Amino acid sequence: MFQPLTLMLGLRYAGARGRRSFASFVSGFSTIGILLGVAALILVSAVMNGFEQQLKDRMLGVIPHALVTNEQRRLADPAQYAALFEAGEVVEASTPFIRAEAMIQGPGHLTGVELYGLDPAFGHDRLLQGLDPRTREYFEYLPYGLVMGAGVARTLGVVPGDQVRVTVTEGSRFTPLGRVPSQRLFTLVGTFSTGNDVDGQVVLARLDDAARLLRYAPGEASGLRLWLRDPFELGRLPALPDGLRLDSWQQSRGELFQAVAMEKRLMSLMLALIILVAAFNILSAMVMVVTDKEAEIAMLQTLGLSRNRVMAVFMIQGGFSGVLGSLLGFGLGLLLCFNLDRLLDAAGINFYSAAGGSELPVLLLPGQLALILFSTLLLCVLASLYPAWRAARVHPAEALRYE
């Protein structure tokens, strides 16, 4: 089959043997290095993407994305601001809430929690949606019913049906005996589990019950809870009237997401260095081939091969290793991502199940895959430039002087 001369020579040098076996050995290991680097980068990036997405679903799915309140954290009539945050392109839903720091006492334990007073009829709260119908019914109709995170329940050693004492300082009052905090017995009607630290921090009460416990006036609340269609579009929220403030999830949980993003970037950088080292190996192997083949290059030039075509020959040689390693690594990385859990099970590794998960989360992003593949190919092409340029600068007279 007919092949262009530059392609034929480039592929021939890429598979050179004999006196050039050491250069081929280095080039082969460079191809393997690129293969492993690309596969590892795809696999680790997919797993890190999966963990980040899982964290967003578990945490941003259960906590409000923004809280609208004032400096005193008590709005006389939060309903008057509801029209400002009507459901639309940015805001999905809003509802009044009451929040307070509280102490909960069980039969033999005491712990601090965040008490949220919620409207049980609000349909966008993931914590309430996750309750079974019977628990949801108890919470909606039983006076002073309480739903707490599974971590809080374990700390207190209580189960649904037990009574716990909730004490808050915000609703305290002065008596002849001194300042007495507001307290009330609540009945535990159920628990929720989200798989994150919310389980050990949050308890839920009905809005009316929390208002009575904190001695709020009728219609008063701590503020409005906002649920956004995209939690990362906080900047699109309308401007707040004077006296109001916005507390977003980025202020309370943003550091965690920043840490995950930083870890993902560092892991990607470390694995990209493997590909970079392999690309430098391609460069060194090609320099050895060019040095060894100076006489042949000179003869090709005397036979009429132009410098541009000589350069193309060695670009093809270097690109062959890069393209082969990149494509094989890309395929291997996808294969590992699709079969990761089965491979770990076959190897007897189940470290993720110990953390409460059934399988490793894997999320492949097409844009990220394309970036990995094309940046690797570009890096290999750039690594081939200098040796190819050097080959094109061989002077036939000097190279053939002692032949």
Protein Blocks (a to p, Z undefined) as FASTA:
>chain_A
ZZdfklmmmmmmmmgghjllmmmmmmmmmmmmmmmmmmmmmmmmmmmmmmmmmmmmmmmm
mpcfbdcddfkopafblmlmmmmmgccfklmbdcdddddddddddfkbccddddddddfk
lmkbmklmmpcfklmmmmmmmghiacddfklmmmnopaehiacddddfklgccdfkbccd
dddddddfbdcdehiaklmmbccddfklmmmmnopaehiafbdcdddfblklmmmpccdd
ehiacddfklmmmmmmmmmmmmmmmmmmmmmmmmmmmmmmmmmmmmmmmmmmmmmmmmmm
mnopafklmmmmmmmmmmmmmmmmmmmmmmmmmmmmmmmmmmmmmnopafkmmnopabdc
ddddfklmmmmmmmmmmmmmmmmmmmmmmmmmpcfklmmmmZZ
